[in-house]
């Protein structure tokens, strides 16, 4: 079994659509270099040309 890691030790990227940070997931293990969006919603909004602004 693989060694357990703490969430803060995982790689992090910033979503191109919403600008929020998201962490590495096991299902992205083989394609992590190709992952650009944090969710299906952000991926589909990017294709349609809509962008969301992160409001604080």
C-alpha positions in Angstrom: 0.0 0.0 0.0 1.2 3.5 -0.8 2.4 5.8 1.9 -0.2 8.2 3.2 0.4 11.9 2.7 -1.0 15.0 4.4 -3.1 17.2 2.2 -0.8 20.2 2.6 2.1 18.0 1.1 0.2 17.4 -2.2 1.0 19.4 -5.3 -1.3 22.4 -6.0 -2.3 24.2 -9.2 -4.5 27.3 -9.8 -7.6 26.8 -11.9 -7.5 28.8 -15.2 -11.2 29.7 -15.0 -12.0 30.6 -11.4 -8.4 31.2 -10.1 -8.9 29.0 -7.1 -6.1 26.6 -6.0 -6.8 22.9 -6.2 -4.8 19.9 -5.0 -3.5 16.8 -6.7 -5.9 13.9 -6.9 -5.1 10.2 -7.3 -7.4 10.0 -10.4 -5.1 12.6 -12.0 -1.9 10.7 -11.2 -1.0 9.9 -14.8 -2.2 13.2 -16.4 -1.3 15.8 -13.7 0.7 17.9 -16.2 -2.4 18.2 -18.4 -4.9 19.2 -15.7 -5.9 22.8 -16.0 -9.3 23.1 -14.3 -10.5 22.3 -10.8 -13.9 20.9 -12.0 -16.0 19.9 -14.9 -18.0 23.1 -14.4 -14.9 25.3 -14.9 -13.7 23.2 -17.9 -17.1 23.6 -19.6 -17.3 27.3 -18.8 -13.9 27.9 -20.3 -14.9 26.2 -23.6 -18.0 28.4 -23.8 -16.0 31.6 -23.2 -17.5 32.5 -19.9 -15.3 33.4 -17.0 -16.2 33.7 -13.4 -14.6 36.4 -11.2 -13.6 35.3 -7.7 -15.1 37.9 -5.3 -13.7 38.2 -1.8 
